[in-house]
Amino acid sequence: MEVPDVYEERRESNTWHLLDTLASLDELGATPVGTILCVHGNPTWSYLWRRLAAATFAQAEAGGTAWRVIAVDQLGMGFSQHDDDTDPARQLDDRVADLGRLTTALDLTGPVVTLGHDWGGVVSLGWALDHPEHLVASAVLNTAVHQPEGRPIPAPLRLALAGPVLAPGTRGTTAFLDTTLALARPALPPQVRAAYRAPYAGALRRQGIRNFVADIPVDTAHPSRAELDRIAEGLRGLTVPALALWGPRDPVFGDRYLDDLADRLPHLDVHRFEGAGHMIAEEVDYAAALLTWLDVRVPGGAAASSDTADAVPTAASGVSAPAPLWEHLEARRLDPATALVEMAPRRGTGTGTGGPRAVSWRTLARRVERLAAGFVRLGVRPGDRVSLLVPPGADLTAVLYACLRIGAVGVVADAGLGVRGLTRAVRGARPSLVVGIPRALAAARALGWPGERIAVDPLPAPLARTLGARRSLRDVAELGEQALAATTLAHLAPAPGPDAVAAVLFTSGSTGPAKGVVYRHRQIAAIRDALARTYGIGPDSALVAGFAPFALLGPALGATSVTPDMDVTSPGTLTARATAAAASAVGGEGPATMFLSPAAIAAVVSTADELTPAEREALARVGTFLSAGAPVPLELLERAEALMPAARAHTPYGMTEGLLLTDVDADEIRRARAAGGSGVCVGRPVAGVTLRVAPLERDGAASGDLTDAADVTGEIVVAAAHVKDHYDRLWLTEHASRSVTGEAPPAGLRWHRTGDVGHVDGEGRVWVEGRLAHVVTTPSGVLTPVGPEQAIGASPRVARAAVVGVGPVGTQQVVAVVETLPGARRPGLAPADVAADVRAHSPVPLAAVLQVAQLPTDVRHNSKIDRGLLARWAAGVLGGGRVTAP
């Protein structure tokens, strides 16, 4: 198109190159509901948006919502008009005006959705602010609208802007272009790289790349800084739906720019694609993500009203707000009785030296109050996030409750995620403070985790400087004590309401990157109440917690809690003697409740021969023991019952998104086994939980209407007051987790898709049959893995088994991967006699039987088998690849 030039005295018009799908939609007979206006950055061109053009056309062709796509080549870029050396370089305000002149020439009116990437994001947002009458939504891929004062621009851009480098790196050679394309992971195919390079053959064709880099506002004196500031500040008044699809691995536009966007647009929907980076449009299916979002936020192309699905759940009419989580701390602030016991030495490594650490209710309440006041003095405000990289025990408990009391949001991600997992968690959670032990602070410093760093214990000055920890918790408490000498905590920080965000808890990462699960105060209080109601835990109760979330709930329940001497990131390190010591330490006359993971119970049982008579007597006083997180074999439960003969053995079913959903005891498990059934019986929903099943289709999807009919296998879907609020910065994941058809959830609640598959039997018992992602789609129908795994596990030659599918969806072959007895020395095909025995026990035909020394499991529970990894490994082995351990 020929469009008048912004510099009318230079030339009358410029030739624009653009992609426009309107003619194709006309041929299809589809009327678009609106236009998606796409603006590329530097040094790409409209080719960047080819997948969106194809996806919108395919959606319209299938009878879905039709969107017109207009993807432009900015002037000086792609195949649009290129300037020569004598033309003045275009600045940011010129580019925004250029785009406005183009849309005027196109006679483009609303509804319009803007979409931009890189510096095209800023240009598109500038157009959005200048055309509010046409705008219905705005979306961006990695971009930036503001450079924080005192913060350097990203290193790659600093290098490109350097005087001796600017012209040779951007115009004289293809270095800048090649470096940008090389950011894509996986590497771009040769034909795609060639397409991106096509418009930029020769130095004159790359003048626009050079000018675009030079136009980056590096300081307040830069000519484009005023326009950048105008756009950045104007976003605070933008009220239409907004979306950011983000690649966290971007070395140019990292998460700090996402944080800035979210600050300017509080209603911004965000989805972070872990593993993606700057070339996010080439790395993930952003087109499907955008179209899904538009269907929710802009139905029919009209400006969407607030989505009721995003409304904060509230209690049913007439139900009072729950008691605050710190209720018992305030009530018992003068009580010298023990509130918690830390069995591992305070600064030790779990070796048993140093003795237990007991903390009274009085001491705990006082420390929580001082820390809370100290955090306020440091500038922590309601909603600020505090990353807690502290092992479970007295310190973590005190810091968490201090944060809860002042409305700060505690971010809990355990060390079991590993350095990479913790880095993703901490960076993604964007904390203001990081409170940690030296090892965690060293990682924070080395890996650039955000947030001011605070050490748990005072550190020697040289170490504190090295770690960047200006303060310790002792310093924070002293600040709080000074503040409380002049006023009260209630005056310093009014208590947060029940609908304020309370915590972000990270999943174990056993089924993909760990996800941040957001809870509000109301929902955590509901977890407390569900535990108290189901197991009778309350004031004067005793809780032995080998799993961090339940240890942290002890003070909220009013119970004395004990954390055993163990490495909580490796439940298998717990011993029977350490468990007995913890049971003895709770004191009191009432029976204790013990919570251990399946791996921890197995470790206790395997070390039971080491127990003394006194230690066996201590375990005999346990009244209830609970195990959850993964299926618990009945045989293991029965061995644990022998150690704790007075205890009721329960295996509740839950997850980070809902810690307590169903409950079953050992007697019910025995009755269920006698009646027969496929999978693991996890009992009946606890009070307050509504549970349904979304039936499985032949392709393994759970797309049917919810049902409560017996013996229908599908994805387990739940609703309860104590289920999570949402996933943090994972809009697509959250949308999928609550998207169901059929029955509406109970009033004030939302559905949550658990990702687990199973069924409800005729007596109302729930059976878990595996994960939805691990369903095998064979030619004869879908197969859930747990039932066959249990049958194979009955073989005397098998310690554990996993059943996976290999091949395309709908034609997958069933493969068993087993840990053998005795253990296999080498991975690969199982010996013929072992394979024959496994096949004899399997209820389904097996294409192959493979053996491994150890099945891969998650770190937090040491129990959840990574069937996805095993399926990929098995496909490689059976395809003739190198045989290594999975």
LUMLOGU-344808 format. One record per residue (C-alpha): x, y, z. Coordinates in steps of 0.5 Angstrom, whole numbers. Example, Ala and Ser with C-alpha at 12.3 -4.5 7.8 and 13.67 -1.06 7.14 Angstrom:
% residues 2
PT     X     Y     Z
PT    25    -9    16
PT    27    -2    14
***
This chain:
% residues 886
PT     X     Y     Z
PT     0     0     0
PT     2     7    -1
PT     1    11     5
PT     3    19     6
PT    10    20    10
PT    10    23    17
PT    15    27    14
PT    11    30     9
PT    17    35     6
PT    21    29     5
PT    17    25     0
PT     9    24    -1
PT     8    17     1
PT    12    11     3
PT    11     4     0
PT     8    -1     6
PT     9    -9     6
PT     3   -12    10
PT     0   -19    11
PT    -8   -18    11
PT   -12   -24    11
PT   -19   -21    10
PT   -19   -23     2
PT   -18   -30     5
PT   -24   -30    10
PT   -28   -27     4
PT   -27   -33     0
PT   -29   -37     6
PT   -35   -33     7
PT   -33   -32    14
PT   -34   -25    17
PT   -29   -23    22
PT   -31   -21    29
PT   -25   -16    29
PT   -18   -15    27
PT   -11   -17    30
PT    -6   -12    29
PT     1   -15    29
PT     7   -11    30
PT    14   -14    29
PT    20   -11    33
PT    28   -11    31
PT    30   -14    27
PT    24   -19    25
PT    19   -17    20
PT    11   -19    19
PT    14   -27    17
PT    14   -27    25
PT     6   -27    25
PT     5   -33    20
PT     3   -38    25
PT    -2   -33    27
PT    -5   -32    20
PT    -6   -39    19
PT    -9   -41    26
PT   -14   -36    25
PT   -16   -38    18
PT   -16   -45    21
PT   -21   -43    26
PT   -25   -40    22
PT   -25   -45    17
PT   -27   -50    22
PT   -33   -46    24
PT   -30   -42    30
PT   -29   -34    31
PT   -26   -31    25
PT   -21   -26    26
PT   -18   -22    21
PT   -10   -21    22
PT    -6   -15    19
PT     1   -16    20
PT     6   -10    18
PT    13    -9    16
PT    15    -3    20
PT    18     3    15
PT    25     1    14
PT    24    -6    16
PT    22   -12    12
PT    20   -11     5
PT    17    -4     7
PT    20     2     4
PT    27     3     6
PT    30    10     8
PT    37    12     5
PT    43    15     9
PT    40    22     8
PT    33    21    11
PT    33    23    18
PT    32    16    22
PT    25    15    25
PT    24    15    32
PT    19    12    37
PT    14    17    36
PT    15    17    28
PT    13    10    28
PT     7    10    32
PT     5    16    28
PT     7    12    22
PT     2     6    24
PT    -3    11    25
PT    -3    13    18
PT    -3     6    15
PT    -9     4    19
PT   -13    10    17
PT   -11     9    10
PT   -14     2    11
PT   -20     5    14
PT   -19     0    20
PT   -24     1    25
PT   -26    -3    31
PT   -26    -8    34
PT   -18    -8    34
PT   -14   -12    38
PT    -6   -10    38
PT    -1   -15    38
PT     7   -13    39
PT    14   -16    40
PT    20   -13    42
PT    20    -6    40
PT    14    -7    36
PT    10    -8    43
PT    12    -1    45
PT     9     1    38
PT     3    -3    38
PT     1     0    45
PT     3     7    43
PT    -3     6    37
PT    -7     3    42
PT    -7     9    47
PT    -8    13    41
PT   -14    10    38
PT   -18     8    44
PT   -25     8    40
PT   -23     2    36
PT   -19    -2    41
PT   -22    -8    45
PT   -16   -11    47
PT    -8   -11    47
PT    -3   -17    48
PT     4   -17    47
PT    10   -22    47
PT    17   -20    50
PT    17   -13    50
PT    19    -7    55
PT    15     0    56
PT    20     3    61
PT    27     3    63
PT    28     3    71
PT    32     9    73
PT    39     7    75
PT    38     0    72
PT    43    -1    66
PT    39    -4    59
PT    40   -11    58
PT    48   -13    56
PT    46   -15    49
PT    43    -8    47
PT    49    -5    51
PT    54    -8    46
PT    50    -7    40
PT    49     1    42
PT    57     2    43
PT    60     7    38
PT    65     2    35
PT    60    -3    35
PT    53     0    32
PT    54     1    25
PT    58    -6    24
PT    54   -10    28
PT    47    -8    25
PT    48    -5    18
PT    55    -7    16
PT    54   -14    18
PT    49   -19    19
PT    51   -20    27
PT    45   -17    30
PT    40   -21    26
PT    44   -27    27
PT    45   -26    34
PT    37   -25    35
PT    35   -31    31
PT    40   -35    35
PT    36   -34    41
PT    31   -39    39
PT    31   -46    42
PT    31   -50    39
PT    35   -48    33
PT    31   -45    28
PT    31   -49    21
PT    35   -47    16
PT    29   -45    11
PT    26   -41    17
PT    33   -37    18
PT    33   -36    11
PT    26   -33    11
PT    28   -28    17
PT    34   -26    13
PT    31   -25     6
PT    29   -17     7
PT    36   -16    10
PT    41   -17     4
PT    46   -12     3
PT    48    -6     8
PT    43    -1     5
PT    37    -6     7
PT    40    -6    14
PT    40     1    15
PT    33     0    19
PT    36    -5    24
PT    41     0    25
PT    37     6    26
PT    32     2    30
PT    38     0    35
PT    40     7    35
PT    33     9    37
PT    33     5    44
PT    32    11    49
PT    38     9    54
PT    37    16    58
PT    33    21    59
PT    36    26    54
PT    35    21    48
PT    30    24    43
PT    25    18    44
PT    25    18    51
PT    19    23    52
PT    15    18    47
PT    17    12    51
PT    15    15    58
PT     8    18    55
PT     6    10    53
PT     9     7    59
PT     5    12    64
PT    -1    12    59
PT    -2     4    60
PT    -4     6    67
PT   -11     8    64
PT   -12     3    59
PT   -18    -1    62
PT   -19    -6    56
PT   -17   -14    57
PT    -9   -14    56
PT    -5   -21    56
PT     3   -22    56
PT     5   -28    53
PT    13   -29    56
PT    19   -33    55
PT    23   -32    62
PT    29   -34    58
PT    30   -28    54
PT    37   -24    56
PT    34   -18    53
PT    27   -17    55
PT    27   -21    62
PT    22   -22    68
PT    23   -15    70
PT    20   -12    64
PT    14   -16    65
PT    14   -14    73
PT    14    -7    70
PT     8    -8    65
PT     4   -12    71
PT     5    -6    75
PT     2    -1    70
PT    -3    -6    68
PT    -6    -9    74
PT   -11   -13    70
PT    -6   -16    66
PT    -7   -23    64
PT     0   -27    64
PT     3   -34    62
PT    10   -35    63
PT    12   -41    58
PT    18   -44    62
PT    24   -45    57
PT    22   -40    52
PT    26   -34    51
PT    26   -28    46
PT    24   -32    40
PT    18   -34    43
PT    14   -34    37
PT    18   -39    34
PT    18   -43    41
PT    11   -44    43
PT     4   -44    40
PT     3   -37    42
PT    -3   -37    37
PT    -7   -42    40
PT    -6   -39    47
PT    -8   -32    44
PT   -14   -35    41
PT   -16   -38    47
PT   -15   -32    51
PT   -19   -28    46
PT   -25   -33    46
PT   -25   -32    54
PT   -24   -24    54
PT   -27   -22    48
PT   -32   -26    46
PT   -35   -24    39
PT   -30   -19    38
PT   -34   -14    43
PT   -30   -11    49
PT   -31   -16    55
PT   -34   -15    62
PT   -30   -17    68
PT   -30   -25    67
PT   -34   -28    73
PT   -29   -34    73
PT   -24   -29    75
PT   -28   -26    81
PT   -25   -28    88
PT   -29   -34    91
PT   -33   -32    97
PT   -36   -35   102
PT   -43   -37   101
PT   -49   -32   104
PT   -49   -32   111
PT   -43   -35   113
PT   -38   -31   117
PT   -31   -30   115
PT   -26   -36   118
PT   -22   -34   124
PT   -15   -32   122
PT    -9   -36   121
PT    -5   -33   127
PT   -11   -34   132
PT    -8   -39   137
PT    -2   -35   137
PT    -5   -29   139
PT    -9   -33   144
PT    -3   -36   147
PT     2   -31   147
PT     3   -32   154
PT     3   -39   154
PT    10   -43   156
PT     7   -49   154
PT    11   -52   148
PT     9   -50   141
PT    14   -53   136
PT    20   -58   137
PT    25   -58   132
PT    29   -65   132
PT    34   -64   128
PT    40   -59   130
PT    39   -52   129
PT    45   -51   124
PT    46   -58   123
PT    45   -63   117
PT    41   -68   120
PT    46   -72   124
PT    43   -72   130
PT    48   -68   134
PT    46   -62   138
PT    39   -64   141
PT    32   -62   139
PT    30   -54   139
PT    23   -53   143
PT    20   -47   142
PT    14   -44   147
PT     8   -41   145
PT    10   -35   148
PT    17   -35   145
PT    14   -36   138
PT     8   -31   139
PT    13   -26   141
PT    18   -27   135
PT    13   -27   130
PT    10   -20   132
PT    17   -17   132
PT    19   -20   125
PT    12   -18   123
PT    14   -11   125
PT    21   -11   123
PT    19   -13   116
PT    14    -7   116
PT    20    -2   118
PT    24    -5   112
PT    18    -3   108
PT    14    -9   106
PT     7    -8   105
PT     1   -12   104
PT     2   -16    97
PT     9   -16    97
PT    12   -23    96
PT    17   -26   101
PT    21   -32    98
PT    22   -37   104
PT    28   -41   103
PT    29   -44   110
PT    28   -51   112
PT    22   -53   116
PT    22   -52   123
PT    22   -46   128
PT    25   -41   123
PT    21   -42   117
PT    15   -42   122
PT    16   -35   125
PT    18   -32   118
PT    11   -35   115
PT     7   -33   120
PT    10   -26   121
PT     9   -25   113
PT     1   -28   114
PT     0   -23   119
PT     2   -16   116
PT    -1   -19   109
PT     6   -20   106
PT     5   -26   101
PT    10   -32   103
PT    13   -36    97
PT    15   -43    99
PT    19   -47    94
PT    23   -53    97
PT    30   -55    96
PT    28   -61    93
PT    26   -57    86
PT    34   -57    85
PT    38   -51    83
PT    34   -50    76
PT    27   -51    79
PT    28   -46    85
PT    31   -41    80
PT    25   -41    76
PT    21   -41    82
PT    24   -35    85
PT    25   -31    79
PT    17   -33    77
PT    15   -31    84
PT    18   -24    84
PT    20   -23    91
PT    21   -17    94
PT    25   -20   100
PT    29   -27   100
PT    30   -30   107
PT    35   -36   107
PT    40   -40   109
PT    47   -39   107
PT    47   -44   101
PT    40   -41    99
PT    43   -34    99
PT    49   -36    95
PT    45   -39    90
PT    41   -33    90
PT    47   -28    89
PT    50   -33    84
PT    44   -34    79
PT    41   -27    80
PT    35   -28    84
PT    31   -22    85
PT    29   -19    92
PT    33   -16    98
PT    37   -22   101
PT    36   -23   109
PT    40   -29   112
PT    37   -33   117
PT    42   -33   122
PT    47   -27   123
PT    53   -28   119
PT    61   -26   119
PT    61   -19   116
PT    66   -22   110
PT    61   -28   108
PT    55   -23   109
PT    58   -18   104
PT    59   -24    99
PT    52   -26    99
PT    49   -19    99
PT    46   -20   106
PT    46   -14   109
PT    41   -16   115
PT    39   -23   119
PT    33   -24   122
PT    36   -22   128
PT    37   -15   125
PT    29   -15   123
PT    27   -17   130
PT    31   -12   133
PT    28    -7   128
PT    21    -9   130
PT    22    -9   137
PT    24    -2   137
PT    18     0   133
PT    13    -4   138
PT    16     0   144
PT    13     6   141
PT     6     3   138
PT     3    -3   137
PT     3    -8   131
PT    -4    -7   130
PT    -3     0   128
PT     3    -1   124
PT     0    -6   120
PT    -8    -8   120
PT    -9   -15   119
PT   -11   -17   112
PT   -18   -19   110
PT   -20   -27   108
PT   -19   -25   101
PT   -12   -22   101
PT    -7   -27    98
PT    -3   -31   103
PT     2   -35   100
PT     5   -38    94
PT     6   -46    94
PT    10   -49    89
PT     8   -56    86
PT    13   -62    86
PT    15   -61    79
PT    14   -68    78
PT     9   -67    72
PT    13   -61    69
PT    16   -55    71
PT    14   -53    78
PT     8   -49    78
PT     6   -43    83
PT     0   -45    87
PT    -4   -38    90
PT    -8   -39    96
PT   -12   -33    99
PT   -13   -33   107
PT   -20   -36   106
PT   -17   -42   103
PT   -11   -43   107
PT   -16   -42   113
PT   -21   -47   110
PT   -15   -52   109
PT   -14   -52   117
PT   -21   -53   118
PT   -22   -59   114
PT   -16   -62   117
PT   -19   -61   124
PT   -25   -63   122
PT   -23   -69   119
PT   -18   -72   124
PT   -20   -68   130
PT   -13   -64   130
PT   -14   -58   135
PT   -11   -54   141
PT    -7   -59   145
PT    -6   -64   140
PT     0   -66   137
PT     3   -67   130
PT     9   -70   128
PT    10   -67   121
PT    15   -70   116
PT    12   -66   110
PT    13   -58   111
PT     6   -56   109
PT     3   -60   115
PT     8   -57   120
PT     7   -50   118
PT     0   -51   119
PT     1   -53   127
PT     0   -46   130
PT    -6   -45   126
PT    -9   -51   129
PT    -7   -50   136
PT    -3   -56   136
PT     4   -58   138
PT     8   -60   132
PT    15   -63   131
PT    19   -64   125
PT    23   -70   125
PT    31   -70   124
PT    31   -72   117
PT    33   -68   110
PT    26   -66   108
PT    28   -66   101
PT    29   -73   101
PT    24   -77   105
PT    27   -83   105
PT    33   -81   110
PT    28   -81   115
PT    29   -87   120
PT    25   -91   125
PT    29   -88   131
PT    28   -81   129
PT    21   -82   128
PT    20   -85   135
PT    24   -79   138
PT    19   -74   135
PT    13   -78   137
PT    17   -78   144
PT    18   -70   144
PT    11   -68   143
PT     9   -70   150
PT     2   -69   153
PT    -2   -75   155
PT    -6   -75   148
PT    -5   -79   142
PT    -1   -76   137
PT    -2   -75   129
PT     3   -77   125
PT     4   -75   117
PT     9   -78   113
PT    10   -79   105
PT    10   -86   103
PT    17   -86   102
PT    18   -84   109
PT    14   -89   111
PT    18   -94   107
PT    24   -92   110
PT    21   -92   117
PT    19   -99   116
PT    26  -101   113
PT    30   -99   119
PT    25  -101   125
PT    30  -107   127
PT    34  -101   130
PT    29   -99   135
PT    30  -100   142
PT    24  -102   147
PT    23   -95   149
PT    22   -93   142
PT    17   -98   140
PT    13   -96   146
PT    13   -89   144
PT    11   -91   137
PT     5   -95   140
PT     3   -88   143
PT     1   -85   136
PT    -6   -85   135
PT    -7   -83   127
PT    -2   -84   122
PT    -3   -81   115
PT     1   -82   108
PT    -1   -78   102
PT     3   -75    96
PT     3   -82    92
PT    -1   -89    92
PT     1   -93    99
PT     1  -100    98
PT    -3  -104   103
PT     3  -108   105
PT     7  -102   107
PT     1  -100   111
PT     0  -106   114
PT     8  -106   116
PT     7   -99   119
PT     1  -101   123
PT     5  -107   126
PT    10  -101   129
PT     4   -97   131
PT    -1  -101   133
PT    -6   -96   137
PT    -6   -92   130
PT   -11   -91   125
PT    -8   -91   118
PT   -10   -86   113
PT    -8   -85   106
PT   -12   -78   104
PT   -12   -76    97
PT   -10   -69    95
PT    -4   -65    92
PT    -1   -58    93
PT    -7   -55    89
PT   -12   -58    95
PT    -8   -61   100
PT   -14   -66   103
PT   -20   -68    98
PT   -21   -75   100
PT   -20   -80   106
PT   -19   -87   107
PT   -17   -92   112
PT   -13   -98   112
PT   -20  -102   114
PT   -23   -99   108
PT   -17  -101   103
PT   -18  -108   105
PT   -25  -108   104
PT   -24  -105    97
PT   -19  -110    95
PT   -23  -116    97
PT   -29  -113    93
PT   -24  -112    87
PT   -22  -105    83
PT   -17  -102    78
PT   -13   -97    81
PT   -11   -94    88
PT   -17   -93    93
PT   -17   -87    96
PT   -24   -87   100
PT   -29   -82   100
PT   -29   -74    99
PT   -28   -71   106
PT   -34   -66   108
PT   -34   -60   104
PT   -31   -63    97
PT   -35   -64    91
PT   -32   -69    86
PT   -34   -71    79
PT   -31   -74    73
PT   -30   -72    66
PT   -30   -78    62
PT   -24   -80    58
PT   -25   -80    50
PT   -21   -85    45
PT   -16   -80    44
PT   -14   -80    52
PT   -18   -73    53
PT   -22   -71    58
PT   -27   -67    54
PT   -34   -70    56
PT   -39   -67    61
PT   -38   -68    68
PT   -41   -74    72
PT   -42   -77    78
PT   -44   -84    75
PT   -41   -90    78
PT   -35   -94    74
PT   -34   -88    69
PT   -27   -87    68
PT   -24   -80    67
PT   -21   -74    70
PT   -22   -73    77
PT   -25   -66    78
PT   -26   -62    85
PT   -29   -56    88
PT   -28   -54    95
PT   -27   -48    99
PT   -20   -50   101
PT   -18   -51    94
PT   -13   -46    91
PT   -15   -40    88
PT   -10   -40    82
PT    -4   -41    78
PT     1   -36    79
PT     3   -32    72
PT     0   -39    68
PT    -6   -36    65
PT    -7   -42    60
PT    -6   -47    65
PT   -11   -44    70
PT   -16   -43    65
PT   -15   -50    63
PT   -16   -53    70
PT   -22   -50    71
PT   -25   -51    64
PT   -31   -56    65
PT   -37   -57    61
PT   -44   -60    64
PT   -45   -58    72
PT   -44   -52    75
PT   -39   -52    81
PT   -43   -50    88
PT   -44   -43    90
PT   -38   -39    91
PT   -33   -44    88
PT   -29   -46    82
PT   -28   -53    79
PT   -21   -55    79
PT   -18   -61    74
PT   -13   -65    78
PT   -10   -68    72
PT   -11   -75    75
PT   -15   -80    72
PT   -20   -85    76
PT   -27   -87    77
PT   -32   -87    83
PT   -35   -94    85
PT   -42   -96    87
PT   -40   -95    94
PT   -38   -88    93
PT   -31   -90    93
PT   -26   -86    89
PT   -20   -90    85
PT   -14   -86    82
PT   -12   -90    76
PT    -6   -85    74
PT    -5   -78    71
PT    -8   -76    65
PT    -2   -74    61
PT     0   -82    62
PT    -6   -85    59
PT    -4   -90    54
PT    -9   -89    47
PT    -8   -96    44
PT   -12   -99    38
PT   -17  -102    42
PT   -18   -96    47
PT   -15   -92    53
PT   -11   -96    58
PT   -10   -92    65
PT    -3   -95    68
PT    -4   -96    75
PT    -8  -102    75
PT    -3  -106    70
PT     2  -103    74
PT    -1  -106    81
PT    -2  -113    77
PT     5  -113    75
PT     8  -111    82
PT     5  -118    84
PT    11  -121    81
PT    16  -124    86
PT    21  -122    81
PT    19  -114    81
PT    20  -109    86
PT    16  -103    82
PT    13  -103    75
PT    11   -97    71
PT     7   -98    64
PT     7   -93    59
PT     5   -92    52
PT    10   -92    46
PT     8   -89    39
PT     3   -85    36
PT    -4   -83    39
PT    -9   -88    38
PT    -4   -93    36
PT     0   -94    42
PT     4  -100    44
PT     4  -102    52
PT    11  -103    55
PT    12  -105    62
PT    19  -102    65
PT    20  -105    72
PT    25  -105    78
PT    27  -112    78
PT    29  -117    84
PT    35  -117    85
PT    36  -110    82
PT    38  -110    75
PT    45  -108    73
PT    44  -105    67
PT    38  -102    64
PT    35  -104    57
PT    31  -110    55
PT    29  -115    61
PT    32  -122    61
PT    27  -127    58
PT    25  -130    64
PT    23  -124    67
PT    20  -121    61
PT    16  -128    61
PT    14  -127    68
PT    12  -120    68
PT     7  -122    62
PT     4  -127    66
PT     2  -122    71
PT     0  -117    66
PT    -8  -116    65
PT    -6  -113    58
PT    -1  -115    52
PT     6  -112    53
PT    10  -110    47
PT    16  -110    51
PT    19  -111    58
PT    24  -106    60
PT    28  -106    66
PT    32  -101    70
PT    36  -100    76
PT    31   -95    79
PT    25   -92    76
PT    25   -84    76
PT    21   -81    81
PT    20   -74    84
PT    24   -71    90
PT    19   -68    94
PT    15   -75    95
PT    21   -80    92
PT    14   -84    90
PT    11   -81    84
PT    14   -85    78
PT    16   -80    72
PT    12   -84    67
PT    13   -79    61
PT    20   -79    62
PT    20   -87    62
PT    16   -87    55
PT    21   -82    52
PT    26   -87    54
PT    23   -93    52
PT    21   -90    45
PT    29   -89    44
PT    31   -96    47
PT    26   -99    42
PT    28   -95    37
PT    35   -97    37
PT    38   -91    41
PT    43   -92    46
PT    41   -95    52
PT    43   -91    58
PT    39   -90    65
PT    33   -86    64
***
